[in-house]
Amino acid sequence: MAARKGFLLLVAALGILLAGCVRGMTPPPPPAIAAPTASPPTATPTMAVSPTPVPTAEVVTVEPRITTLAAPLDRREAELSGLAWHGDDLVLLPQYPTRFGDRLFTLPREAVEAFAATGAALPDPDPVPFDDGGLHTLRGFEGFEAIAFDGDDLYLTIEAHKGETMLGYLVRGHWEEEGIVLDADSLATVLPQVNLENMSEEALVLVEGTLFVFDEANGPAINPAPLAQRFAVPTLAALDPWPMLPLDYRVTDATAIDDEGCFWVIDYLWPGDAEKLKPAGPSDRPIERLVPLRAADERIERCPAPTLALVTAEDGKARNWEGAVRLPGEGFVLVTDTYPQTLLAFVPDAP
């Protein structure tokens, strides 16, 4: 009897011990999910959708009407790198405003329209004070490259480098009573998708509260999956990038969207860049064209309008077009950066 009682006590003890072990082996509850944190855009984000190849599209050849600008923008060192409309003022963006006493410049719309219609001489550009908040002292600063307006708010890209690595930045500003003032604290980093000397983020387009930023190099040989990087307005918080169709040459600026949701980018080649860009298309002569695009279905695709191929200069010199705006109902206005000199052109719409 005593032996049986001892046996039962032993079994009970073992049961208690096993129960404790089982409780000890129960997995702990899952940890709480941390709130997402913002991260800077990356040079090679993964995308579920592959970029669409450039479809066959109509190309129309057009003859630009070209003029020079009055002082102080009559010299090559003006390095005009962007254009944008602010109301009825055409804003001309020098790459280095400090060369002009921290100023941008404007031309009145009526004068631009008169030049487009008849070739009338343009007036002297009006200066606009420009406070960059000290951003020209950024390490490796290579100048302002693109500009876009949203009312009195504006956004610019900056090109820079760190050692041999190219960098891009995006910054917000405002047109105040005394001029343009940038908010240096709004600075956002935009990493180029390919590391090519003197090439980064050259074009901006504002579409329904989102800024699309375009890399200069998008050809399939050097950038197999090109992306349009996206940022929320006005915070400049990074959003998921969208794939875009490849373009062989340098994308140097973009117009604002039109009523159909289309915008045009300058796609330009100086033959000396052929080895760097490795284009699939012609590379033994200058290429100067405006390619219509749109943001749709979470990608950048071709807009159903003809590409405009500019008649190139008779002397064979490439014209480094780096600024573009629409002149609604008429065509486009372009400006050059340095080469062969500072020029302004009117490019008519396709007939």
N, C-alpha and C positions, 0 to 999 in steps of 0.2 A: 504493500500500500504506500509506504513511504517512498519506494523507488518510483512508483507510478506518479505520485504527486510531484516528485522532483523532475520527472520527465516532462510533465505538463507545464511546470514552471519554466523549464528550459525552452519549450516550444513557444510559450508566450513571449519570453524575452527575445527570442530570435525574430518573432513577428514584429515586435516593436522596433527592433534594430533595422529590419528590412524596410519597414514603412518610412523610417527616418532617412534611410539611404535613398529611397525613391523620391522623397520630398527634396532631398539635396540635389538630385539629378534633374529636377524640373527646370527647363530653361527659363532665364529671366525674361521679363517683358521687353519688347523691342524699345530701343531708345526713341525719344521724341525726334521728329524730323526738323532739322534746322531750317530757318527761313533762308530762302535763296539770297545770295549776295551778288551784286553786280561785278562783272569781270570785264577787263578791257577786250576789245575786238582782237581776234587773232589773225595771223597771216594765212593760216590754212585751216579754217573751220571745216568740219565734215558736213556735207549736205546730202539729203536724201534724194535730191533731184539733180541729174546731170545737166550741164549747160547745153542749150540748144545751138546747133551749128548755124552759121549765118545762112539764111535761105537765099535762093536766087531772087533778086529784086531789081526793079527798074532803076537804071542810072541815067540821069539827065545831066548833060554838060552845060554849064552856065558861065557867062563872062562877068567877072566882078568889075565894079567901078571903083577905082582906087584913088586915094588922095593921101597927102601927108597932113600932119597935125601942126598947129601953131605952137610956139614956145610956151612953156618949157618942155613940151612933149614931142618936140621936133627932132630929138637926138636919140640915137640907138640906146643910150643908157637909160632911157625911160623904162625899158623892159616891161611893157604892159602885159599883164598876165591874166586879166579877167575883165569881164564886162557884166553889168546888170542894170536893169531899170529900177529906179526909185521914184515912183510916180512918173512925172514927165521929164525926169533928169536921167540921162545916160551916165552911169558911174563908170569911170575908167580907173582900174586898179594897177598902180605900179607895183612891181614885185618888191621894191625897196622904197617905201614912202619916205624914209629918212633922207633919201637923196633930194627930196623936194621940201625939206623943212617940215616933215611929218604931215603930208597932205595927200589926199586923193584928188580927183578932178571930175568935173561933170560937163556935159554938153546938153543943151536944151533939145527936147524931142523935135520941135518944129524945125530947128536947123538941121538935124539929122535927116528928117523926112525930106527937106528941101534938097539936100545933097543927093539922097537916094533918087529923087524924081528928076532933077535937072543937072546935078553935078555942081550945085552952088557951093561956094567956099564956106567952110566951117568957121565959126567964131573962135576966139581964143578960149581955151578951156578955163572954167571957173574952179578955183581951189576950194577944197573942203578940209578943214582941220581934222586930223586923225590922231587919236591918242590910243596907242596899242598896248598901254599898260605895262610897258617894258618888255613885251614879248620879242622884240628884235634882239634882245640879249640872250635868248635861249641858246643853249649849247648847240653848235652846229647849224645855226639858223641860216636858211637859204632863201628866205623870202615868202611872201604871201602869194598863193597860186590861184585861188578861185574865190568867188564872192556870190552870195545869193541873199535876196531880201524877202522878208515876211512882214509887210507893212514897214514900220520903222525899226524893226529888229533885223539884224543881218548876221550872216554866218560866213566865216572864211576858213580856208585851209592854209596850213603852213607846211613848207617843206624844210626838212632838217636832216642832219646825219649825226651819228655817234660812231666815231672811228670810220670804218668802211661800211657801216650798216645805215641804210636810209630809214628815215622816220617821217611820219606825217602827223599833223595835229589838226584839230577842229576847234574853233573858238566862236563864242557868241559876242555880239556887240549891239549897240543901239545908236540910232541917229538922234542925238540931242540937239537942243537949240544952238549950242556952240559948235557942233560938229559931231563926228563919229567917235564913240568911246567904246573900246573893247573891254570885256570882263575877263581879265587874265585868270581869275579863279575858275572859269568855266572850261578851261583847256582840257580837251579829251585827246587821247592818243589813238592814232589810226595807223596800224602796222601795214606797210606795203606788202603785197602778195608775192612779189619777186624783188630781189635786191639788185637793182640796176642803178648805177651811178646817175645822180641827178634826175631820178624818176621816182615820184611818189603819188600823192593824191592831187589830181589836177582839175577835177570837175565836181560840181555840186548841183543837185536838183532837189527841190522841195516838192513833195507829193503828199497832200492830205496829212499834214502834221508829221511827216517823216522826212528826214534828210537822207538822200542817197549820195554816197561818196564813191567816186570812180577812180580806180588806179590808172596810171598812165599807160601801163603795159598789160595788154590783155590778149596778145596773140597766142594761138594754141601751142606754138613751139616753145614758148617760154613760160606760159601760164595756162596749163592744160584745163583748169577748172576755174575760170575767172569769176569773181564775185563783186557785187555791188554792196558795200558795207552800209549799214543803216543805223541812224541815230534818231532818238525821239527829240521832238521840239517842244519846249525850249530847253529841256534839261540836258540834252546831249548824252543821255543814257544809251549805251550800246544795245542794239537789237540784233536778232538773227540776220545774217546777211542773206541776200538772194543771189542765185546764179544768174549770170548774164551771158549773152551770146559773145563769142570771141570776135575781136576786131584786130586786124593785122598790125595796125600802125599805132602811133601815139594818140591817145585820147587826151586832148589838151584843154577842153572846156565844154560846157553844156549850156544850152538855153533853158529858160524856164518852160514849164509845160504849157501847151496851148489849150484851147477849148475842147479839143479831141483827146486830151491826155497825152499827146506826143511831145517829145523834146528831141533836139538835134545835138549830136556831139561832133566836135571837130576830130577827124581821124586823119592824121598828118604824118608824112614821111619826108625827112631829109635823107637822101641816099647814104650819107655818111653814117646813119644809124642802122643800116640794114644788117650789119654783122651782129649788132647788139640785139635787135628785135627779131631777127630771123623770120621775116614775113613769108607767108606762102604766096602772096600776090606779088605784083611787080615791085622791084626794089632798085632798079637802075635809073630811076628818074623821080622827081618830086611827085608826091601824091598829096593833094589838098582836096578834102571832101567833107561834106556834112551828111551824117548818117542818122536817119530818124529812128528813135527808140521809144519804148513806153514801159511803164511798170504795170504788169498784169499777171495774175495767176501765180504770184510769189516768184516771179522771175523778171528779168529785164530782157525784152524781146524786141524784134524789129517792128516798127510802126508801119502800117500800110500806106506809105508815101515814098516817092522816089528819093534815092540818094542823089545829092547834088555834087557833081564833080566839077571843081573849078578849073577853068582854062588856066594853065600855068604860065609863068612869065616867059616872054620870048627869049630872054637871055639864059634861060635854063636854071636860074637861081631859085632855090626853094624859099617860100615865104612862110615864116614860122608863125602861123596863126595860133594865138593862145587865148583869145577872148571872143565870145559869140553871144549875141542876143537876137531874138525875133523882132522884126518890125512888122507887126500884124497887118496882113493884107498886102504886103509888099515883098518881104523877103527877110534878109538877115544883115546884121552889121557885125563885122569882124575887125580885130586889131592884131598886129604882130608884136612879138617880143624879140627885139634886137635885129633879127635877120629878115631881109637884107638891110632894112632900116625900119623905123617906126612908121607903120602904115595903117590906115583905116579903109575898109572896103564895104561897099554895099553889094550883096549877093542876091539877085532876084529869085523869087520862087520859080518852080518849074512851070513852064507855059501850060 
